[in-house]
Amino acid sequence: MMHLPEELQQQVLGSLGMADLARMARVSKHWRHVASADAVWRAAALRHGYIQGDCDIATALERFRTDPQHSMASRYLDGTSTFYELCRRLCLLDRRWGRTSAPVEAPTEGVRELTPATRYLRPAGSDEDVWRIKLDPADRCVIVTGRRGGVRTIDVDTGELLWSISPTETRRCPHLEWSEGYMIFDRTSQGHFEVWRSERIIPDLAEPRRGAYRQYAILDAPHPILAYRFQYPTLLSATADDYVLLYDVPSCTLTQKISLAPTATRGVNIHYVDFDDHFVFLVGGSTYSITILSRATLDVVWHLREHLERYGEPQCYAPEPLPTPAALCFQQQHVYPVAPPHMLVPSPDDVRREDSAGPSTWAAVHPDRESDTLVLLSQEGLLLFRHYSAHLLRGAAPALIYVELPQRVFARHEDRPGEPLEEVLPHNWGLILEHFMPGQLAVGHGRVFMVHGMLLMLDLLAPSALSARYSDAHGTAPFSVYQWSDVMVMEHRRIHDFPYWNCSCVQMDMTGVYCVSTQVLRKEIGTDLAAFSPGYEVDCHLKNSTMAMAFRFDGGAEPVYRPVDLKSYDDAVHAAEDEEERLIQAMAPSSDSNDDMDASVVLSHDASDSGDEHGPESDDSVDL
């Protein structure tokens, strides 16, 4: 190939993978020169989806500030001037997320650990108060609303307060939507939606301030609103009287009004909505109330119950339990096949199961365009509708997958490290948490991030080998699972120092995950406790101070593959289970004490002894 013109050599190398290009550059000075050409790396960037079409580096970089599907709020790509540097940085970013081109292999006695950098954004100190989060990649800021009200913008790296609206000018716990410079939150006074736009996009504004917004419009809602979602230029809302309303925000007009009366979605109290270019996704408060509408025809094109009756139960997996690592990290969890939950087993032809609210209520829904997956979150797991748009638009075979959250979690209490392993999350921990806050879900870039008693991350584009510890199954799962190693500890319905137990929002971009957490200084990574007053943490506890924090994969440590002593851990789990069974038997009444009792006596308890079934009162009840 040496005799070919250099342009042809570059074209040939442009078809190679990035790892092969790096190896070619080490062969000789000549191939180092050819493999370093910007045209070669532009072709590589195009093939890997980093850029679209034939563009220069400036246009390519602008995409990461303006394209909602590829945005990053951080300054990770600042200083990039060549396609080689762009590819190098994005490859490194993928590796830190745990996504590699290495072949899937059977799990051995070890797992991959990801350690992102962390950021804690609290410009108001112990008075910090965060309810909802959105990311503005163009202005490099985080937009937050507060539990007590108000809207603020905060620098994504420094935590500096850039701009704010007073809490007295909004309702408490305002929901927040943002897209392409427009910000929308709900009101309690006349007119339901308040629309603001960034000074950056206001025409003829002489000196726009970074992170600053100005009021643009008030949108009236002719019906009571239950849930809404905004993706520029469309605002979609679901109403309490079975309508879906679509607004064009720039023109402030109601463009569509869809009646749900003739559909299976009628009367299900829709509490979560989303949409893409072709479909509207509706989630209600009952077992089967998951519906997809066509935006073109306004017809129902998919319903969970009908899918189960036609295609049968989904594939179901559960993550294997692993010992907690010494340092906080996202620890890979291999999965194994399990039986599907009762709610996802199709009923016999002559029995139509009632659609009722209960522990299987769905909390959120979001589509991921990169993997063509619709993701739904319940109290007990994640439902993945793979190839949903290919199925609904072109008739491709559908694939429904259910990922079960761990049903029991064993760990050692942080304040009692020398004691044996014990169960720290009981069987019904998902139900208990629902009294505080529904699970939170973020989806994008082929990844899923969930906060609900634990922090779980799925990579929908990275298959993983099945675990052989609990099943004889072989092969792969079409996703990878990572769990944050700090788990919630519950004793007597009390939650101990878990920063994410009351998480009210989670967001994700290409470089990191941002979520609401309570301020617990001693649980933070890299925080200098000496920089805070002695009473700071007590003050935070009294105020229930929340903040925006970030797991940033554009920083932190390189992923590692760490050995795990699975046998010792399994032995400890079995010992904990045996101890739990011994305690249950010790508490059971002796059979001798019942010898003189009449067999007709039936033991019962007063319902009033069971405690408050509705849980504690909180501001959460006003959330949409």
Backbone hydrogen bonds, N-H to C=O, Kabsch-Sander energy under -0.5 kcal/mol:
donor,donor_aa,acceptor,acceptor_aa,energy
4,L,1,M,-1.5
9,Q,5,P,-2.1
10,Q,6,E,-2.4
11,Q,7,E,-1.8
12,V,8,L,-2.3
13,L,9,Q,-2.5
14,G,10,Q,-1.9
15,S,12,V,-1.5
16,L,13,L,-1.8
21,L,17,G,-2.2
22,A,18,M,-2.2
23,R,19,A,-1.8
24,M,20,D,-2.5
25,A,21,L,-1.9
26,R,23,R,-1.3
27,V,24,M,-1.5
28,S,24,M,-0.6
32,R,28,S,-2.1
33,H,29,K,-2.2
34,V,30,H,-2.3
35,A,31,W,-2.8
36,S,32,R,-1.0
37,A,34,V,-1.4
40,V,37,A,-0.5
41,W,37,A,-1.5
42,R,38,D,-2.2
43,A,39,A,-1.8
44,A,40,V,-1.8
45,A,41,W,-2.5
46,L,42,R,-2.2
47,R,43,A,-2.3
48,H,44,A,-1.8
49,G,46,L,-1.1
50,Y,45,A,-2.3
51,I,45,A,-1.0
55,C,53,G,-0.9
60,A,56,D,-2.1
61,L,57,I,-2.3
62,E,58,A,-1.8
63,R,59,T,-1.1
64,F,60,A,-0.6
64,F,61,L,-1.0
65,R,62,E,-1.7
66,T,62,E,-1.3
67,D,63,R,-2.5
70,H,67,D,-1.7
71,S,68,P,-0.5
72,M,64,F,-2.0
78,D,75,R,-1.5
80,T,77,L,-1.9
86,L,82,T,-2.0
87,C,83,F,-2.7
88,R,84,Y,-2.6
89,R,85,E,-2.4
90,L,86,L,-2.3
91,C,87,C,-2.5
92,L,88,R,-2.0
93,L,89,R,-2.1
94,D,90,L,-2.3
95,R,91,C,-2.2
96,R,92,L,-2.1
97,W,93,L,-1.4
98,G,95,R,-1.2
99,R,94,D,-2.6
100,T,98,G,-0.7
110,G,108,T,-2.4
111,V,562,R,-2.2
113,E,560,V,-2.9
114,L,330,F,-2.7
115,T,557,A,-0.5
117,A,552,R,-2.5
119,R,550,A,-1.8
121,L,119,R,-0.5
121,L,548,A,-2.9
122,R,120,Y,-0.8
125,G,122,R,-1.9
127,D,124,A,-1.9
128,E,125,G,-1.7
131,W,145,T,-3.9
132,R,145,T,-0.9
134,K,143,I,-2.2
136,D,141,C,-2.8
140,R,136,D,-0.6
141,C,136,D,-1.9
142,V,154,I,-3.2
143,I,134,K,-3.3
144,V,152,R,-2.7
145,T,132,R,-1.6
146,G,150,G,-1.3
149,G,146,G,-0.9
151,V,165,I,-1.3
152,R,144,V,-2.6
153,T,163,W,-2.4
154,I,142,V,-2.6
155,D,160,E,-2.8
156,V,140,R,-1.9
159,G,155,D,-1.7
162,L,153,T,-3.0
163,W,153,T,-1.1
165,I,151,V,-3.2
169,E,166,S,-1.9
170,T,167,P,-1.2
171,R,186,D,-0.5
173,C,146,G,-0.9
173,C,147,R,-0.7
177,E,184,I,-2.6
179,S,182,Y,-2.1
182,Y,179,S,-1.9
183,M,196,W,-3.4
184,I,177,E,-2.9
185,F,194,E,-1.9
186,D,175,H,-0.7
187,R,192,H,-2.8
192,H,219,L,-1.1
193,F,219,L,-2.3
194,E,185,F,-3.0
195,V,193,F,-0.6
195,V,217,A,-3.1
196,W,183,M,-3.1
197,R,214,R,-2.6
198,S,181,G,-2.9
199,E,212,A,-2.6
201,I,198,S,-1.5
202,I,199,E,-1.0
205,L,202,I,-1.4
206,A,204,D,-0.6
212,A,209,R,-1.7
214,R,197,R,-2.4
216,Y,195,V,-3.4
217,A,195,V,-1.9
219,L,193,F,-2.7
220,D,218,I,-0.5
226,L,238,A,-3.2
227,A,238,A,-1.3
229,R,236,L,-2.8
231,Q,234,T,-2.5
234,T,231,Q,-2.5
235,L,247,Y,-2.2
236,L,229,R,-3.2
236,L,234,T,-0.5
237,S,245,L,-2.5
238,A,227,A,-2.8
239,T,243,Y,-2.6
240,A,224,P,-2.5
242,D,239,T,-1.0
244,V,258,I,-2.5
245,L,237,S,-2.9
246,L,256,Q,-2.4
247,Y,235,L,-2.8
248,D,253,T,-2.9
249,V,233,P,-2.8
249,V,247,Y,-0.8
252,C,248,D,-1.0
252,C,249,V,-0.7
253,T,248,D,-1.7
255,T,246,L,-2.4
255,T,253,T,-0.7
256,Q,246,L,-1.7
258,I,244,V,-3.2
259,S,257,K,-0.5
260,L,242,D,-2.8
263,T,260,L,-2.0
266,R,263,T,-1.3
268,V,265,T,-1.4
271,H,283,V,-2.3
272,Y,283,V,-1.4
274,D,281,F,-1.7
276,D,279,F,-2.2
280,V,293,L,-2.3
281,F,274,D,-3.3
282,L,291,T,-2.7
283,V,272,Y,-2.3
284,G,289,S,-2.5
285,G,268,V,-2.2
287,T,356,S,-1.6
289,S,286,S,-1.0
290,I,288,Y,-2.3
291,T,282,L,-2.2
292,I,302,W,-2.4
293,L,280,V,-2.7
294,S,299,D,-2.7
295,R,278,H,-2.9
296,A,278,H,-0.5
298,L,294,S,-2.0
301,V,292,I,-2.6
301,V,299,D,-0.5
302,W,292,I,-1.3
304,L,290,I,-1.7
305,R,288,Y,-0.5
307,H,303,H,-2.3
308,L,304,L,-2.4
309,E,305,R,-2.3
310,R,306,E,-1.6
311,Y,307,H,-3.3
312,G,308,L,-1.7
315,Q,400,L,-1.8
317,Y,402,Y,-2.5
318,A,336,Y,-2.0
320,E,334,H,-3.1
330,F,114,L,-3.2
331,Q,329,C,-0.8
331,Q,483,Q,-2.8
332,Q,112,R,-2.8
333,Q,481,V,-2.8
334,H,332,Q,-0.5
336,Y,318,A,-1.9
338,V,316,C,-2.1
344,L,341,P,-1.7
345,V,342,H,-1.5
351,V,348,P,-1.8
353,R,351,V,-0.7
356,S,354,E,-1.0
361,T,358,G,-1.8
362,W,284,G,-0.6
363,A,377,L,-3.7
364,A,377,L,-1.2
366,H,375,V,-2.2
368,D,373,T,-3.0
369,R,367,P,-0.6
372,D,368,D,-0.8
373,T,368,D,-2.0
374,L,385,F,-2.0
375,V,366,H,-2.9
375,V,373,T,-0.5
376,L,383,L,-2.4
377,L,364,A,-2.1
378,S,381,G,-2.7
379,Q,361,T,-0.8
382,L,403,V,-2.5
383,L,376,L,-2.7
384,L,382,L,-0.5
384,L,401,I,-3.8
385,F,374,L,-3.0
385,F,383,L,-0.6
386,R,384,L,-1.0
386,R,399,A,-2.6
387,H,371,S,-0.6
387,H,372,D,-1.6
388,Y,372,D,-1.2
388,Y,385,F,-0.8
391,H,387,H,-2.3
392,L,388,Y,-2.5
393,L,389,S,-2.6
394,R,390,A,-1.6
395,G,391,H,-1.2
396,A,390,A,-1.9
399,A,386,R,-1.2
401,I,384,L,-2.7
401,I,399,A,-0.5
402,Y,315,Q,-3.1
403,V,382,L,-3.2
404,E,317,Y,-3.2
404,E,402,Y,-0.6
405,L,380,E,-2.6
409,V,425,L,-1.4
411,A,422,E,-2.5
416,R,413,H,-1.4
419,E,416,R,-1.5
422,E,411,A,-2.3
424,V,409,V,-2.7
425,L,409,V,-1.5
429,W,426,P,-1.4
432,I,428,N,-2.0
433,L,429,W,-2.3
434,E,430,G,-1.2
435,H,431,L,-0.5
435,H,432,I,-1.4
436,F,433,L,-2.2
437,M,433,L,-2.4
440,Q,451,V,-2.4
442,A,449,F,-2.5
444,G,447,R,-2.4
447,R,444,G,-1.7
448,V,458,L,-2.6
449,F,442,A,-2.9
450,M,456,L,-2.8
451,V,440,Q,-2.3
452,H,454,M,-2.5
456,L,450,M,-2.5
456,L,454,M,-0.6
457,M,482,Y,-3.4
458,L,448,V,-2.5
459,D,480,S,-2.2
460,L,446,G,-2.6
460,L,458,L,-0.7
461,L,446,G,-0.6
462,A,459,D,-1.0
464,S,477,A,-2.2
464,S,479,F,-0.5
466,L,475,G,-2.1
467,S,335,V,-3.0
477,A,464,S,-3.3
480,S,459,D,-1.7
482,Y,457,M,-3.0
483,Q,331,Q,-2.5
484,W,455,L,-2.7
485,S,329,C,-2.3
487,V,485,S,-0.8
488,M,453,G,-1.2
490,M,424,V,-2.2
491,E,494,R,-1.8
494,R,491,E,-1.9
496,H,489,V,-1.9
496,H,494,R,-0.5
497,D,495,I,-0.7
501,W,498,F,-1.7
503,C,500,Y,-1.5
507,Q,514,Y,-3.2
509,D,512,G,-2.4
510,M,71,S,-2.2
513,V,551,F,-2.1
514,Y,507,Q,-3.0
515,C,549,M,-2.5
516,V,505,C,-2.0
517,S,547,M,-2.3
518,T,499,P,-2.9
519,Q,545,S,-2.0
520,V,518,T,-0.9
523,K,520,V,-2.0
524,E,521,L,-1.9
526,G,524,E,-0.6
529,L,527,T,-1.0
531,A,528,D,-1.7
532,F,529,L,-1.7
536,Y,533,S,-1.8
539,D,535,G,-2.4
540,C,536,Y,-2.4
541,H,537,E,-2.2
542,L,538,V,-2.4
543,K,539,D,-1.9
544,N,540,C,-0.8
544,N,541,H,-0.5
545,S,540,C,-2.3
546,T,128,E,-1.1
547,M,517,S,-2.5
548,A,121,L,-1.3
549,M,515,C,-2.6
549,M,547,M,-0.5
550,A,119,R,-2.6
551,F,513,V,-2.9
552,R,117,A,-3.7
552,R,550,A,-0.7
553,F,511,T,-2.7
553,F,551,F,-0.7
554,D,511,T,-0.7
555,G,552,R,-0.9
557,A,115,T,-1.9
560,V,113,E,-1.9
562,R,111,V,-2.7
562,R,560,V,-0.6
564,V,109,E,-1.8
566,L,564,V,-1.6
569,Y,565,D,-1.7
570,D,566,L,-2.9
571,D,567,K,-2.5
572,A,568,S,-2.1
573,V,569,Y,-2.5
574,H,570,D,-2.5
575,A,571,D,-2.2
576,A,572,A,-2.3
577,E,573,V,-2.5
578,D,574,H,-2.5
579,E,575,A,-2.3
580,E,576,A,-2.2
581,E,577,E,-2.3
582,R,578,D,-2.3
583,L,579,E,-2.2
584,I,580,E,-2.0
585,Q,581,E,-2.3
586,A,582,R,-2.2
587,M,583,L,-1.6
588,A,584,I,-0.9
593,S,590,S,-0.7
594,N,591,S,-1.2
595,D,592,D,-1.4
597,M,594,N,-1.3
601,V,598,D,-1.9
603,L,601,V,-0.5
609,D,606,D,-2.1
610,S,607,A,-1.6
611,G,608,S,-0.6
613,E,611,G,-0.7
615,G,612,D,-1.0
621,S,618,S,-1.2
622,V,619,D,-1.8
623,D,620,D,-1.8
